[in-house]
Amino acid sequence: MRIRVEGGIALNGVYHPSGNANTAAYLIAAALLTDSTVTLRNFPKTSSTGVMLDIGSRLGAEIQRTDDRIVTIKTPQLSRRKLSLEETSETRALLFLAPLLVRRSFARLEVDFPLNRIRTHLDALRDLGFDVVISDGAVEVRETTWDYKDIILTQTSVTATGIIMMLAACFGKETVIHNAASEPHLQQLAHLLELMGAQVHGVGSNMLRIFGKNPLHGADLTIDADHIEAASVAAISALCGGRVQISHIAPNYLRMVSKIYQRLGILLDMDTTSVFIPKHTMLNVSNREEDVDSSIETAPWPGFPSDLVAIATIIATQARGTSLIHEKLFSNRLLFVDKLKAMGAQIVLCDPHRAIVVGPTPLYAIYMDSPDVRSGLGMLGAALIAKGETVIDNAQVLGSNFEGVIQKLKGLGAKITEESP
């Protein structure tokens, strides 16, 4: 899909972010832990959640979707014990390792990526006592049970934490997990596991204590709104110079985002259920002594999310002053700066992890061949503030994690024209 975006138009109105697609992926996997019905409300319709539902269906889940964003999942039995190469190419599909082990006592993951990517996962499984064998391009794992285990993850891996949480809820009487990730979608996974019968202490912290219950039973949970979508639209609204209210969002998920935005000159007015973005006329990078180099650093939750590094960089291009964008978690997340430089931004890419941004600089419309899934919404934001008409090819990637974001932005007044390929 190709879109044409006219920049420089103020956005105004009320924006409703969709359910968190990352959360949905984790809850789909957890729903297969039981043969009872699990109901998920406020379920986002994205390509990534569609892939997870498709894999779950192939494994034996009976899935029903309604027009009011309700998905019910019932899995009388799992039809097989392996994930194919095609399925494991979707990173979040690794979450199905947990229900395969719980329901079938054995799991085989066929992989064509370096096993170093999942070393944290494999180390944690072995620490819990699972029999893990690597052979013929596949990982084979056999079940085990335990009364008490105390483990530490070698990295704060979100996927590894989710898998271990599900296994601990079913196989262990008591499990302590140190250096656990604590992102919002893991917090909702913990809530679902509790509704299904397990006990999870320390939710939102990096140490979890889980008291398992087997078998788990059914549950009903509403997926929280996507804080990344909300934070992205908040920044875009401020940069476009309009007034926007973002509703049905938990402000506690935006506490660190609000602090970093304030450092870049954007103020968010938050109450218990919504965020109001007032009209911003000029942004200034904070020059308080304690800010020193005005560094924006990504970090594991509750730090500033890596998924917002593109948005933060775009804000910095429009804020008066110099900012250092430091992407500490991933080595390829700053590749989008080439597109921003082509639009007129003053950015020096120091290395794969750091970029220096000097602002404010006007951005000008360009042709973009394909926005990255992670930075796609940020690049759309850049197009909305650029002078002229930006053309973005392969814009369907915006629907990977965010449901209907183009239509919702058009509802705020954005001029975006969609064209078929």
C-alpha positions in Angstrom: 0.0 0.0 0.0 1.2 3.5 -0.8 0.1 6.6 1.0 0.5 10.3 0.3 0.9 12.6 3.4 0.4 16.3 3.3 2.5 17.9 6.0 2.0 21.0 8.2 -1.6 20.5 9.1 -2.6 20.8 12.8 -4.3 17.8 14.4 -7.3 18.3 16.7 -9.8 16.1 18.4 -10.1 12.9 20.5 -7.9 9.9 19.7 -8.7 6.4 20.9 -5.6 4.1 20.9 -6.3 0.4 20.2 -5.5 -2.5 22.4 -1.8 -3.4 22.8 -0.8 -5.9 20.1 2.2 -7.1 22.1 -0.1 -7.8 25.0 -2.5 -9.7 22.7 0.4 -11.9 21.5 1.3 -13.0 25.0 -2.3 -13.6 26.0 -3.0 -15.7 23.0 -0.2 -18.1 24.0 -1.3 -18.1 27.6 -4.9 -19.0 26.5 -3.6 -22.3 25.1 -2.3 -23.3 28.5 -5.8 -24.5 29.4 -8.7 -26.4 27.8 -11.2 -23.9 29.2 -12.4 -20.7 27.4 -10.3 -17.6 27.6 -12.0 -14.3 26.5 -9.9 -11.3 25.5 -11.6 -8.0 25.1 -10.4 -4.8 23.3 -8.4 -7.1 21.0 -6.5 -5.2 18.3 -6.9 -6.3 14.7 -3.3 -6.1 13.4 -1.2 -8.3 11.1 1.0 -9.4 14.0 -2.0 -10.6 16.1 -3.4 -12.2 13.0 -0.3 -14.3 12.7 -0.4 -15.4 16.3 -4.1 -16.3 16.0 -3.3 -18.3 12.9 -0.5 -20.3 14.5 -2.7 -20.9 17.6 -5.5 -22.2 15.3 -3.0 -24.5 13.6 -2.0 -25.9 16.9 -5.6 -26.7 17.7 -7.2 -23.6 19.3 -10.8 -22.9 18.4 -10.9 -19.1 17.9 -13.9 -16.8 17.5 -13.9 -13.1 16.8 -16.7 -10.6 17.1 -17.2 -7.2 15.6 -16.8 -5.5 19.1 -13.1 -6.6 19.4 -13.8 -9.7 21.5 -11.8 -12.9 20.9 -12.6 -16.2 22.6 -10.1 -19.0 22.6 -10.8 -22.6 23.6 -8.3 -25.3 23.1 -9.6 -28.8 23.9 -6.3 -30.3 22.9 -3.1 -29.3 21.0 -2.9 -31.2 17.7 0.9 -31.2 17.4 4.1 -30.7 19.4 6.3 -28.6 17.1 6.7 -25.1 15.6 7.9 -25.1 12.0 10.6 -22.8 10.5 7.9 -20.6 9.0 6.2 -20.2 12.4 9.4 -19.5 14.4 10.3 -16.8 11.9 7.8 -14.7 13.9 9.7 -14.1 17.1 6.6 -13.9 19.3 5.6 -17.4 18.1 8.3 -18.7 20.5 5.8 -18.0 23.3 3.9 -21.1 22.1 6.7 -23.2 23.6 5.0 -22.9 27.0 1.6 -24.3 26.0 3.3 -27.1 23.9 5.2 -28.2 27.0 2.3 -27.8 29.4 -0.3 -29.6 27.2 2.0 -32.1 25.3 5.0 -32.6 27.6 7.4 -32.0 24.7 8.1 -29.2 22.2 10.3 -29.0 19.1 11.2 -25.6 17.7 12.6 -25.6 14.2 14.9 -22.5 13.8 17.0 -21.0 11.1 18.5 -18.1 13.2 21.6 -18.2 15.5 20.7 -19.8 18.8 22.6 -16.9 20.5 19.3 -15.0 20.0 17.6 -17.2 22.4 20.5 -18.1 24.7 18.7 -16.4 27.7 15.6 -18.5 27.0 17.6 -21.8 26.8 19.7 -21.0 29.9 16.5 -20.3 31.9 14.8 -23.5 30.8 17.9 -25.5 31.8 18.0 -23.7 35.2 14.4 -24.8 35.8 15.4 -28.4 35.1 14.0 -28.8 31.6 15.8 -31.3 29.3 17.0 -29.1 26.4 18.6 -30.7 23.3 19.9 -29.0 20.2 19.9 -31.2 17.1 19.5 -30.9 13.3 18.5 -27.2 13.3 15.9 -27.6 16.1 15.5 -27.1 19.8 13.8 -30.0 21.7 12.5 -29.5 25.2 10.9 -32.0 27.6 8.8 -31.2 30.6 9.7 -31.2 34.2 8.2 -30.2 37.5 9.6 -28.7 40.6 8.7 -27.7 44.1 10.9 -24.6 44.3 13.3 -22.9 41.9 15.1 -19.6 42.2 16.7 -18.5 38.8 18.2 -15.3 37.3 17.8 -14.4 33.7 21.1 -13.6 32.0 19.4 -10.7 30.1 16.2 -8.8 30.8 14.5 -10.5 27.9 10.8 -9.9 27.5 10.1 -13.1 25.5 12.1 -15.2 27.9 10.3 -13.7 30.9 6.9 -14.4 29.3 7.8 -18.1 28.6 9.2 -18.7 32.0 6.2 -17.0 33.7 3.8 -19.4 31.9 5.8 -22.5 32.6 6.2 -21.5 36.3 2.4 -21.0 36.5 1.9 -24.6 35.5 4.9 -26.7 36.4 6.3 -25.2 39.6 4.9 -25.0 43.1 7.0 -21.8 43.7 9.3 -20.1 41.3 11.4 -16.9 41.9 12.6 -15.1 38.7 15.3 -12.4 39.1 16.2 -9.9 36.4 12.8 -10.4 34.9 11.4 -7.9 32.3 8.4 -5.9 33.5 6.9 -4.3 30.4 3.1 -3.6 30.4 2.3 -6.7 28.3 4.1 -8.9 30.8 2.1 -7.2 33.6 -1.1 -8.1 31.8 0.2 -11.6 31.2 0.7 -11.9 35.0 -2.9 -10.6 35.6 -4.3 -13.2 33.2 -2.3 -16.0 34.8 -3.7 -14.9 38.2 -7.3 -15.0 36.8 -6.5 -18.5 35.5 -5.6 -19.7 39.0 -1.9 -19.0 39.6 -0.4 -16.4 42.0 2.1 -13.9 40.7 3.8 -11.6 43.2 6.0 -8.6 42.3 4.1 -7.6 39.1 5.8 -4.7 37.5 9.2 -5.3 39.2 12.2 -7.2 38.1 11.7 -10.0 40.7 8.7 -12.3 40.3 7.5 -14.9 42.7 5.0 -17.3 41.1 2.9 -20.0 42.8 1.7 -22.4 40.2 -1.6 -24.2 39.7 -2.1 -27.0 37.3 -4.5 -27.2 35.6 -5.3 -23.6 35.0 -8.9 -22.6 34.2 -10.5 -20.1 31.9 -10.6 -16.3 32.3 -11.9 -13.0 30.9 -9.5 -10.0 30.5 -9.6 -6.6 28.8 -6.4 -5.7 27.0 -5.1 -2.2 27.9 -4.7 0.5 25.3 -1.3 0.6 23.5 1.0 3.1 25.3 3.4 3.2 22.4 0.6 4.2 20.0 -0.6 6.8 22.6 2.8 8.2 23.2 3.5 8.4 19.4 0.3 10.2 18.6 0.8 12.6 21.6 4.2 13.7 20.1 2.9 14.0 16.6 0.0 16.1 17.8 2.3 18.5 19.7 4.6 18.8 16.7 1.7 19.5 14.4 0.6 22.3 16.6 -2.9 21.2 17.4 -4.9 20.2 20.5 -5.6 16.5 21.0 -7.0 14.4 23.8 -6.0 10.7 24.0 -8.6 8.7 25.8 -8.8 5.4 27.6 -5.1 5.1 28.4 -3.5 4.2 31.7 -1.2 7.2 32.6 1.1 5.1 34.7 2.4 3.6 31.5 3.4 7.1 30.3 5.3 8.4 33.4 8.8 8.0 31.9 7.6 9.0 28.5 6.2 12.2 30.0 9.5 13.0 31.7 11.6 12.5 28.5 9.1 14.5 26.4 9.3 17.3 28.9 13.0 17.4 28.5 12.5 17.9 24.7 9.9 20.6 25.2 6.6 18.6 25.0 4.2 18.8 28.0 1.6 16.1 28.6 -1.4 16.9 30.8 -2.5 13.5 32.3 -5.4 12.5 34.5 -6.6 9.1 35.5 -7.9 7.9 32.1 -6.6 10.3 29.4 -3.9 12.5 28.2 -4.4 16.1 26.9 -1.8 17.6 24.5 -2.1 21.4 24.5 -1.0 23.5 21.6 2.8 23.8 21.4 4.3 26.8 19.5 8.0 26.3 20.2 10.0 23.4 21.7 13.2 23.9 23.6 15.6 21.2 24.8 16.0 21.5 28.5 19.3 23.2 29.4 19.2 22.8 33.1 22.6 22.0 34.6 21.6 18.5 35.7 20.7 17.6 32.1 24.3 18.1 30.9 24.3 16.7 27.4 20.5 16.4 27.0 20.9 12.7 26.5 17.8 10.6 25.7 18.6 7.0 26.6 16.5 3.9 26.0 16.3 1.3 28.7 14.4 -1.8 29.8 11.0 -1.0 31.4 10.3 1.2 33.2 12.9 3.1 31.3 12.2 5.0 28.0 11.0 2.4 25.5 13.2 1.5 22.5 10.0 1.5 20.4 9.8 5.3 20.8 13.4 6.1 19.8 12.3 7.2 16.3 9.6 9.5 17.8 12.1 11.0 20.3 14.6 11.7 17.5 11.9 13.5 15.4 10.9 15.6 18.4 14.6 16.5 18.8 14.8 17.7 15.2 12.1 20.3 16.0 13.4 21.4 19.5 15.8 24.3 19.9 19.1 22.8 21.1 21.3 19.7 20.8 20.3 16.2 21.9 22.1 12.9 22.1 19.9 10.0 21.2 21.4 6.9 22.8 19.8 3.6 21.8 21.3 1.2 24.3 19.3 -1.9 23.7 19.5 -2.6 19.9 22.1 -2.0 17.3 19.9 -1.4 14.3 17.1 0.9 15.6 18.8 4.2 14.4 18.9 3.3 10.7 15.9 5.5 10.1 18.0 8.6 10.6 19.1 8.5 7.0 15.5 9.2 6.0 15.3 12.1 8.4 18.6 13.5 7.1 17.2 13.3 3.5 14.3 15.4 4.8 16.6 18.1 6.0 17.3 17.1 9.6 20.8 17.9 11.1 21.8 14.5 12.6 25.2 13.0 13.1 25.1 9.2 13.5 28.1 8.5 15.7 27.8 4.7 15.8 24.9 2.2 15.6 23.8 3.2 19.1 24.2 7.0 19.2 23.0 10.0 17.2 23.5 13.7 17.8 20.5 15.9 16.7 20.7 19.7 16.3 17.4 21.5 16.1 15.1 23.0 15.1 15.4 22.3 11.4 12.5 22.3 9.0 11.7 18.9 7.4 10.8 18.6 3.7 8.7 16.0 1.9 10.5 13.0 0.3 9.7 9.6 -1.1 10.1 6.7 1.4 10.4 3.3 -0.1 9.6 1.2 3.0 9.3 2.4 6.7 10.7 0.0 9.3 8.0 -1.8 11.4 9.6 -0.3 14.6 10.1 3.3 13.2 7.1 3.3 10.9 4.8 5.4 13.0 7.7 7.8 13.7 8.3 8.3 10.0 4.6 8.9 9.4 4.9 11.6 12.1 7.9 13.1 10.2 5.8 13.2 7.1 2.9 14.9 8.9 5.2 17.8 10.0 7.2 18.1 6.8 6.6 20.8 4.1 5.0 19.3 1.0 3.6 15.9 0.2 5.5 12.8 1.3 5.0 9.5 -0.4 5.4 6.3 1.6 5.5 3.0 -0.1 4.8 -0.3 1.7 2.8 1.6 4.3 1.0 -1.6 5.3 3.7 -2.2 7.8 2.0 0.5 10.0 -0.7 -2.1 10.5 1.6 -4.6 12.0 1.4 -3.3 15.5 -1.2 -0.5 15.3 -4.8 -1.0 14.3 -6.3 1.6 11.9 -3.8 4.2 12.9 -4.0 6.0 9.5 -7.8 6.2 9.7 -7.7 7.5 13.2 -5.1 10.2 12.3 -7.3 11.2 9.4 -10.1 11.6 12.0 -8.0 14.2 13.7 -7.6 16.1 10.4 -4.5 14.6 8.9 -4.5 14.6 5.1 -3.5 11.1 4.1 -4.4 9.5 0.8 -4.2 5.8 0.5 -3.4 4.2 -2.9 -3.5 0.5 -3.9 -0.1 -1.0 -4.9 
